[in-house]
C-alpha cells in the first residue's frame, strides 16, 4: 500500500471517527432506546467502568470486576490517564472516543498488513470496511486480537517462529481464542522441519505468564482465575446455535437435557484444536484453512452469541478468498451479522422472530464456511508427535550404544 492509498484510508477512517463521535453519536435519535446504528454505548460504558481500577487506585479483578483478559483490562485503565473531568458523562465521552480512535488505528494497520499479504487483488483488504467489521471495530476491541493474529501469521510465513509465538501470546491475553491457533503453528513447523518447535511453546507460554504476572502479584490466584470463572458460569445466550436448537426442540415438544447440550457443544467447540496436532499442515494455504476451521468450530458451536467475533474471522477469510463465491459469501456474512445486531435486536427485540431468523442465517453461513474449509484443508492424518517421540527415543538409544 503506497503513501497515497494509506493517506486516503487514514482520512476516511478519521472522518468516520469524527462523524461517529459528533453528528452520529446519538444514532440519529434522541431517544435512549433507538437503534444503535453507529454507536453502541452499552459496551463502551462497561469498558470505562472496567478501567476505573487505575484512577481509583484499586487492584483489577480483585477490587474492580473485569470479565476480560489482562491486555484490554490494562488498556481500559490507561485510557483514564488521558481523561480529566469531574463529570462522569464527560469521562465516558473522552474515554470511549479515545478507545474507538485507537481501534480504528488497529483497523488501518490490519488493512495495510492484509494488503501486503494478499498475492493479488489487493483491494480485497478493504473488505474490512464492510458494515459489521467497521461497526464492531469502532464499538468493541476485537480488532486488536484480530490484528495480532494476522501479524503473527505474517511472522510465521517468514519463519520467525519465536516472535510469531510471542505476538500470538499477546493476542491470547487480549482475547483467549488465539491460544487455539498455536497447535496449528506447531503442526505447520513440524511438517516442514520434522521437529517439535519448543521455542514457540516456551515463547508463547512465557509471554502469557509475564502479562498475567502483575495480576497474580497484586491480586493472587483468585484474581487471575476470576474472568475464567465468570465466563464458565455463563449460560446459553441470545441466538447461539444451542439456543436455536432448543427453540426448535421446544416447537417439537421435546424437552432437551440442557446440561448435555452444554457439554456436547463445548466439546464440539474445541474438537478441532487437538485434531490440528495430528494432521499434515505443510503449506501456508493449509494454515489459513485450519485457522478458519478452528475459529468457525469455536464460533458456530459456542453457547453464547457475540456478533463482534466476525472480526476474528475476517482477516483470514480475506486471505483465503479463491473464487467469486468466497468474496460474495464474505459480503453476505458481514451484512447478515450487522442486520442481526444491532438492527434486528434493537428494532424487534432480543426475543423476536426476526432476530432468531437473522441468527439462524448467521449459523447457516458459518456452516457453509465450515464445509468449504474442510474441503480445502485436504485433511491427511499423520501421527506427528508419535513420530517425534519415536525419533527422540531412537536418537537416545543410538547415543547410548555409541
DRENMI-18648 format. One record per residue (C-alpha): residue number from 1; x, y, z. Coordinates in steps of 0.2 Angstrom, whole numbers, plus 2048, in hexadecimal, padded with zeros to 3 digits. Each point is the difference from the previous one (the first is absolute). Layout:
BEGIN
    nr     X     Y     Z
   NUM     X     Y     Z
...
***
This chain:
BEGIN
    nr     X     Y     Z
     1   800   800   800
     2   808   810   7FA
     3   800   811   809
     4   7F1   807   7F6
     5   7F5   7F0   804
     6   805   801   812
     7   7FC   812   802
     8   7EF   7FE   7F7
     9   7FC   7F1   80C
    10   806   80B   80F
    11   7F5   80F   7FC
    12   7F1   7F4   7FD
    13   802   7F8   811
    14   803   811   808
    15   7F0   807   7F8
    16   7F6   7F0   806
    17   807   804   812
    18   7FB   812   800
    19   7EF   7FC   7F9
    20   7FD   7F3   80D
    21   805   80A   80F
    22   7F6   80F   7FA
    23   7F2   800   7F4
    24   7FC   7EE   801
    25   804   7FE   813
    26   7ED   7FF   804
    27   7FD   7F4   7F2
    28   7F5   80D   7F7
    29   7F4   800   80F
    30   7FE   807   811
    31   7F7   7F2   807
    32   80A   7F4   80B
    33   7F8   7F0   7F8
    34   804   805   7EE
    35   809   7F4   7F5
    36   813   800   802
    37   804   803   7EE
    38   811   807   803
    39   803   801   813
    40   7FE   7F2   80D
    41   802   80A   810
    42   7FC   7F1   80B
    43   810   7F6   7FE
    44   80C   80F   7FF
    45   7F8   806   810
    46   805   7EF   808
    47   811   803   7F9
    48   802   810   809
    49   7FA   7F8   810
    50   80C   7F2   7FF
    51   80E   80C   7FE
    52   7FC   80A   810
    53   80C   7F5   80A
    54   80E   80C   7FB
    55   7F8   811   805
    56   7F9   7F9   810
    57   811   7F8   804
    58   7F8   7EE   801
    59   806   7EF   7FB
    60   7F8   7FA   7F0
    61   7F6   7F0   801
    62   801   800   813
    63   7F8   811   804
    64   7F9   805   7EF
    65   7F7   7F2   7F6
    66   806   7FC   7EF
    67   7FA   7F2   7F5
    68   80E   803   7F3
    69   812   7FA   7FF
    70   80F   80B   806
    71   804   80A   7F1
    72   7EF   809   7FD
    73   7FE   801   813
    74   810   80A   801
    75   7FC   80A   7F1
    76   7EF   805   807
    77   809   807   80F
    78   80E   809   7F7
    79   7F3   809   7F5
    80   7FB   808   810
    81   811   809   802
    82   7FB   80A   7F0
    83   7EF   806   807
    84   7FE   80E   80C
    85   7EF   805   805
    86   7F5   7FF   810
    87   7F0   7FC   7F5
    88   7FD   7ED   7FE
    89   7F8   804   7EF
    90   80F   80A   7FA
    91   80C   7F2   807
    92   7F6   7F3   7F5
    93   800   80B   7F1
    94   813   802   7FF
    95   803   7EF   806
    96   7F5   7F8   7F3
    97   806   80C   7F2
    98   812   7FC   804
    99   7FD   7EE   801
   100   7F7   800   7EF
   101   80E   80B   7F8
   102   80C   7F3   806
   103   7F6   7F1   7F8
   104   7FF   809   7F0
   105   813   801   800
   106   801   7EE   802
   107   7F3   7FE   7F1
   108   80C   80B   7F5
   109   80F   7F5   805
   110   7F6   7F0   7FD
   111   7FB   806   7EE
   112   812   805   7FC
   113   806   7EF   806
   114   7F3   7F7   7F6
   115   804   80A   7F1
   116   812   7FA   801
   117   7FC   7EE   803
   118   7F3   7FE   7F2
   119   809   7F9   7F0
   120   7F4   809   7F4
   121   7F0   80A   800
   122   807   80A   80F
   123   7F0   80B   800
   124   7F8   7F2   80A
   125   808   806   80F
   126   7F3   80E   801
   127   7F3   7F2   803
   128   804   804   812
   129   7F6   810   7FD
   130   7F0   7F6   7FE
   131   7F1   805   80C
   132   803   7F4   80E
   133   813   800   800
   134   800   813   801
   135   7F2   801   80D
   136   808   7F3   80B
   137   811   808   7FE
   138   7FA   811   806
   139   7F5   7F9   80E
   140   80A   7F0   807
   141   813   7FC   802
   142   800   7F0   7F5
   143   809   808   7F2
   144   80F   800   80C
   145   802   7ED   802
   146   7FB   7FE   7ED
   147   80F   80B   7FC
   148   80C   7F7   80B
   149   7FB   7EF   7F9
   150   802   807   7EE
   151   811   807   805
   152   805   7F0   808
   153   7FB   7F7   7F0
   154   80B   80C   7F6
   155   80F   7FC   80B
   156   7FC   7ED   7FF
   157   800   801   7ED
   158   812   808   801
   159   806   7F2   80C
   160   802   80C   80F
   161   7F9   7F3   80B
   162   804   806   812
   163   7FA   812   7FC
   164   7F0   7F9   7F8
   165   7FD   7F6   810
   166   803   810   80A
   167   7F3   80A   7F6
   168   7F4   7F2   801
   169   802   800   813
   170   7FC   812   801
   171   7F1   7FD   7F6
   172   7FB   7F2   80C
   173   800   80C   80E
   174   7F5   80C   7F6
   175   7F3   7F3   7FC
   176   804   7EE   804
   177   7FC   7F8   7EF
   178   811   803   7F9
   179   806   7F2   80B
   180   7F6   7F4   7F6
   181   80B   804   7F1
   182   811   7FB   807
   183   7FE   7ED   7FC
   184   7FD   805   7EE
   185   811   809   800
   186   809   7F2   808
   187   7F9   7F3   7F4
   188   805   80C   7F1
   189   812   801   807
   190   800   7EE   803
   191   7FB   7FB   7EE
   192   80E   80B   7F9
   193   80E   7FD   80C
   194   7FC   7EF   808
   195   802   806   812
   196   7F6   807   80E
   197   803   812   802
   198   803   802   812
   199   805   813   7FE
   200   7EE   804   7FA
   201   7F8   7F7   80F
   202   80C   808   80D
   203   7FE   811   7F7
   204   7ED   800   801
   205   800   7F9   811
   206   80C   80D   808
   207   7F7   80E   7F7
   208   7F0   7FB   808
   209   807   7FE   811
   210   809   811   800
   211   7F0   809   7FB
   212   7F6   7F7   80D
   213   80E   802   80D
   214   7FA   812   807
   215   7EF   7F9   803
   216   807   7F1   809
   217   80B   80B   80B
   218   7F3   80D   804
   219   7F1   7F5   801
   220   805   7EE   802
   221   7FA   7F1   7F8
   222   7ED   805   802
   223   803   80F   7F6
   224   808   7F7   7F2
   225   7F2   7F3   800
   226   7F2   80C   802
   227   7FC   804   7ED
   228   801   7ED   7FC
   229   7F4   7FC   80D
   230   7F4   80E   7FB
   231   800   7F9   7EE
   232   7FE   7EE   806
   233   7F0   805   809
   234   7F8   808   7F1
   235   7F1   7F6   7F9
   236   7F9   7FF   7EF
   237   7FD   811   7F9
   238   7F7   809   7F2
   239   800   7F8   7EF
   240   80E   7F4   802
   241   7FE   7EF   7F8
   242   7FC   7F7   810
   243   7F2   80D   803
   244   7F9   7FE   7EF
   245   801   7ED   801
   246   7F6   801   811
   247   7F3   80B   7F7
   248   7FD   7F3   7F3
   249   7FF   7F2   80D
   250   7F4   80A   809
   251   7F5   802   7F1
   252   801   7ED   7FE
   253   7FB   7FE   812
   254   810   7F8   804
   255   808   804   811
   256   813   800   7FE
   257   80D   7FD   80D
   258   808   811   801
   259   80F   7FA   809
   260   804   7F3   7F3
   261   7FD   80D   7F2
   262   80C   80B   809
   263   80E   7F4   802
   264   7FE   7F8   7EF
   265   801   811   7F8
   266   810   804   80A
   267   808   7F1   7F9
   268   7FB   804   7EF
   269   807   812   802
   270   811   7FA   804
   271   801   7EF   7F7
   272   80A   807   7F1
   273   80E   807   80B
   274   807   7EF   805
   275   7FC   7F9   7EF
   276   80C   80D   7F8
   277   80E   7F8   809
   278   7FE   7F0   7F7
   279   7FE   806   7EE
   280   80C   805   7F2
   281   800   813   7FF
   282   80F   802   7F4
   283   7FB   810   7F6
   284   7FB   811   806
   285   7F0   7FE   7F6
   286   7FC   7F1   80C
   287   804   80B   80F
   288   7F3   80D   7FA
   289   7F3   7F2   7FE
   290   803   7F9   811
   291   7FF   811   808
   292   7EF   801   7F8
   293   7FB   7EF   806
   294   805   803   812
   295   7F8   811   801
   296   7F0   7FB   7F7
   297   7FE   7F0   80B
   298   803   80B   810
   299   7F3   80E   7FA
   300   7F3   7F4   7F8
   301   7FF   7F5   80F
   302   802   80D   80E
   303   7F2   801   80D
   304   800   813   7FF
   305   7FE   80C   7F1
   306   80D   80E   7FE
   307   7FD   808   7EF
   308   811   809   802
   309   809   7EF   7FD
   310   7FE   803   7EE
   311   810   80A   802
   312   809   7F1   805
   313   7FC   7F8   7EF
   314   801   80E   7F4
   315   812   802   7FD
   316   804   7ED   7FD
   317   7F0   7FE   7F6
   318   806   80F   7F5
   319   811   7F7   7FE
   320   7F7   7F0   7FB
   321   7F5   807   7F2
   322   802   7F5   7F0
   323   7F0   803   7F7
   324   7F2   80D   7FD
   325   7F5   7F5   80C
   326   80D   802   80E
   327   7FF   813   7FD
   328   7ED   801   7FF
   329   7FE   7F5   810
   330   80B   80B   80A
   331   7F5   80F   7FB
   332   7F1   7F7   804
   333   807   7FA   811
   334   805   812   804
   335   7EF   807   7FC
   336   7F6   7F2   809
   337   80A   803   810
   338   7FC   812   800
   339   7EE   7FD   7FC
   340   7FF   7F5   80F
   341   809   80C   80B
   342   7FC   80E   802
   343   7F2   801   7F4
   344   7F4   7F1   804
   345   804   800   812
   346   7FC   812   803
   347   7F1   802   7F4
   348   7F7   7F0   804
   349   808   7FA   811
   350   80B   7F3   806
   351   7F2   7F3   801
   352   7F9   804   7EF
   353   7FE   7F4   7F1
   354   80A   80C   7F5
   355   80F   7FF   80B
   356   7FF   7ED   801
   357   7FE   7FF   7ED
   358   810   80C   7FE
   359   809   7F5   80D
   360   7FB   7F0   7F6
   361   806   808   7F0
   362   811   804   809
   363   801   7EE   805
   364   7FD   7F9   7EF
   365   80D   80C   7F8
   366   80D   7F9   80D
   367   7FB   7EE   7FC
   368   803   804   7ED
   369   811   808   805
   370   804   7F0   80A
   371   7FC   7F4   7F2
   372   80B   80B   7F4
   373   80F   800   80C
   374   7FE   7ED   803
   375   800   7FD   7ED
   376   80F   80B   7FD
   377   80A   7FA   80F
   378   803   7EF   7F8
   379   802   7F8   811
   380   80D   7F3   801
   381   803   7F8   811
   382   812   7FE   805
   383   806   7FB   812
   384   80B   80F   801
   385   804   7FF   812
   386   801   7ED   800
   387   80D   801   7F3
   388   809   80E   80A
   389   801   7F5   810
   390   806   7F1   7F5
   391   80E   80B   7F9
   392   805   806   811
   393   801   7EE   807
   394   809   7FA   7F1
   395   80D   80E   802
   396   801   7FC   812
   397   804   7ED   7FD
   398   80C   804   7F3
   399   80A   80C   80B
   400   800   7F3   80E
   401   806   7F2   7F4
   402   80E   80C   7FA
***
